[in-house]
Amino acid sequence: MKRTTGQDRSITRHWRPATQAVRGGTARSEWGETSEALFLNSGYSYDNAEAAAARFAGTETGMTYSRLQNPTVEMLEQRIALLDGAEAARCMASGMAAMTAALLCQLSQGDHIVAARTMFGSCRWLTDTLLPRFGVGVTIVDGPDTQAWADAVRPETRLFFFETPANPTLDIVDLAAVCGIARERGLLSVVDNAFATAALQRPIDFGADIVAYSATKMMDGQGRVLAGAVCGSEDFIENTLLPFTRNTGPTLSAFNAWVVLKGLETLELRVARQSENALAVATFLEGRVPGVLYPGLTSHPQHALAMRQMRLGGTVMAVRLDGGRAQAHGLLNALGLIDISNNLGDTRSLMTHPCSTTHSGLAADVREAMGIGEGMLRLHVGLEDPQDLIDDLDQALRAVGL
Ligand SMILES: *Cc1c(COP(=O)(O)O)cnc(C)c1O
């Protein structure tokens, strides 16, 4: 099915990122609206029966049904592809819809994948529970151990799957090295880039083939909607991903797409300021708690690598306390400003106890191997004044004897 809206990519791909974030993908209707229009329609009509047949045959451009195409969603897809330096992108109803589609669209029984140990809880459910049920073999490796990726490859291996920085331990995977191994062996690399976003890190520039997003996080950036996206080559998106998604239907609603379009206009500003705020908060915490893992701190074991791949340290850090769950929950309960929330990517600062929330569905030994202890807290830093966040953390730490 040919696409109808959009700009001349030979021009827009040369725009600088700030211009792409505001204008990339915009397609105006006959009304000439400045802000992108919201097309809340499920179907499309045709001038005559022959036109309908031609659209289905793909010989005439045009839309047929909003599970397959929608002008608002398509504007967002083009904007995301531009920002990521990808040939094409498709949006999904959520980040997990994007991860699931990116994997299932290309895997079959008997295939094998290599995946990083530390990942978002539901991503580990895909690798540990869903894929094996359909006869796909999975080898889990320590993401930062580059050699482990090479050693895990088998004749039936199809792809590598990881996120960097990883949730919630902020492990960094060496994008150039690991994607390089994939290329060398004829495999695809699938990178979950939700934490950094294109504003801080473009995995495709380091050799990644497929970049998948939870756009719920920094891309919406204001805690409003669920959304996801998959970026890749035109061939992969059109011929491998699209047949899967158009028939299984993890479609993004036009309204949610519109919200994310508006979010992307300020993505770089928010990510940059929130990363600055996070560095200030991490620097404060480093002197007060037994451990802080934040890629922007020189104490992070992979700080140098993180700064080669990422423009700034990002918005998320892990805080380690020694007093187990009681102290971790005590600190959360003492917060007055920062919200207790398992979400992230909002303009608000949010803190959670991964062990009892985001990663509670994993077996205890899996969690332990990922480095998620009872004393770990994850903090996402928002757009508030960092001194107010530091003041809040200071009084909460004192409340639990730190
Ligand atoms: C939130 C998140 C997801 C899942 O995204 P949803 O939009 O919640 O479905 C996947 N990966 C990472 C790294 C995330 O932070």
The ligand as a Tripos MOL2 file, in Angstrom:
@<TRIPOS>MOLECULE
LIG
   15    15     1     0     0
SMALL
NO_CHARGES

@<TRIPOS>ATOM
      1 C1          8.5530    1.5170   29.5140 C.3       1 LIG1
      2 C2          9.5260    0.7230   28.7640 C.ar      1 LIG1
      3 C3          9.0850   -0.2570   27.8570 C.ar      1 LIG1
      4 C4          7.6300   -0.5580   27.6400 C.3       1 LIG1
      5 O1          6.9320    0.5210   27.1030 O.3       1 LIG1
      6 P1          5.3380    0.7450   27.2790 P.3       1 LIG1
      7 O2          5.0820    1.9670   26.5050 O.co2     1 LIG1
      8 O3          5.1050    0.8900   28.7540 O.co2     1 LIG1
      9 O4          4.6640   -0.4640   26.7530 O.co2     1 LIG1
     10 C5         10.0450   -0.9650   27.1640 C.ar      1 LIG1
     11 N1         11.3580   -0.7350   27.3470 N.ar      1 LIG1
     12 C6         11.8220    0.1910   28.2130 C.ar      1 LIG1
     13 C7         13.2820    0.3970   28.3560 C.3       1 LIG1
     14 C8         10.9200    0.9510   28.9460 C.ar      1 LIG1
     15 O5         11.3790    1.8650   29.8170 O.3       1 LIG1
@<TRIPOS>BOND
     1     1     2 1
     2     2     3 ar
     3     2    14 ar
     4     3     4 1
     5     3    10 ar
     6     4     5 1
     7     5     6 1
     8     6     7 2
     9     6     8 1
    10     6     9 1
    11    10    11 ar
    12    11    12 ar
    13    12    13 1
    14    12    14 ar
    15    14    15 1
@<TRIPOS>SUBSTRUCTURE
     1 LIG1         1 GROUP 0 **** ****
